[in-house]
Amino acid sequence: MEPVKQKKSIPALLLPSAFWLGAWQLGAYWVDRHVDGHGNELLLPYPASVLSALLELLPTPAFWATVGTTLLRVAVGLAAGLLLGTVLAGVTCAWTWWDRLLSPAIRTVRATPVASFILLVLLWTGRNTVPAVISALMVLPVVWENLSRGIRSADPKLLELARAYRFPRWKTLGLIYLPSLRPYFLSALTTSVGLAWKSGVAAEAICWPRPGVGTQIYNTKLYLEIPELFAWTATVVALSLFLEWLLNLALSRWKGGGGHA
Amino acid sequence: MLKLEGLSFSYGERLVLQDFSLTLPLEGIAVLRGPSGCGKTTLLRLLAGLEHPQKGRITGLEGQTCAILFQEDRLLPWRTVEQHLTDVLPRPHREEARTWLELVELAGEETVYPSALSGGMGRRLALARCLALGGDFLLLDEPFAGVDPARAQRILARIRALGTPVLLTSHQAPVLDLADRVISLEGPPLRQL
């Protein structure tokens, strides 16, 4: 039985945030007092400084263009990774030879450091393409592995029923495989959103496509604008959480459909 | 006429059928009776073509389609009662689905999911789905497990009225009463008494 979701009270929602904000403020104060060069915020800026930097960025059209472009790159990469991972999971589970051929390659992709891929893809394609390709490459193995596990764990007794009851393939797919895959797909999706963001922005920070959140993060490092670095990072975190919330909202009907999966 | 000649079958080291032979007309209701684990289910699986005999042959079923009711309900947790029936019907007619539900006394439960059904109701739903699938003959493995005897007898009488030959396994006296022939078995390896 699915656990009943309890609505959190306002203090329960605010207290953890307040605690971490307080810890940050204390940390910044401690650094300010004890590290050489009083008053500099190079190591850890105050929350107020970060908020001020963010408020300066927010009204500018350039900020929204940068965020929108990165969002588009990450979304394209995420969609491509989901699609490819799903197709490859289907192919490797359906045909042993494809599994023998492709599984080592996908596992290699998963184990390869993201920095190596970023530099390689930068050499092969234009800098504007790299973030989407990297996001897709990072998402693909996660989706492939989750869905492969889901396909292989489909109930053999239900699959035998489908054969005995002369179900065509599309019906077996729709009635048995897809509902069995639902939790595996949702788990892969949730992991993939964060992964696509992190790898996409990391690729931007190395390749400097313009505009790009990662490029802005790189620039803040270059000019030692640490409050801005925090402000851009906060933007990425907020966008990642927003995208995850949006996906959950879109999938809530699917999650709830039947309610017994 | 259904003929099983010299059938042998084993699951690994476990011998279930050894040189087993049986002849019976494909009409009416035939009941296979025997202790648990004697090989009745394996026999039904062989007749359904889900297993293949390692020796011997089955004749009399050529070109015929069967519908098998498995020993377990094998319901889909994400499909409603009605959807279980429309899924196997050539065209998903709700009226036709209702007819089968009425036959097994499950009408009114159309929108319910299997998790909300009792053991006996789940069994009747699995039976209704098998009947809705239909075929030239029916193979029913313990169709009335968990169903009360009076209801089992009513449902079996309705199945008989369909006119499709039925081969089923059961221990229940009311079911045996309605059978045209009862084949008593023991094993393993399976043999006719």
Interface residues (C-beta under 8 A of the other chain):
Chain A: K157 L158 E160 L161 R163 A164 Y165 R166 K171 L175 I176 P179 G257 G258 G259 H260 A261
Chain B: A48 L50 T65 A67 I68 F70 E72 R74 L76 P77 W78 R79 D87 V88 Y113 P114 S115 L133
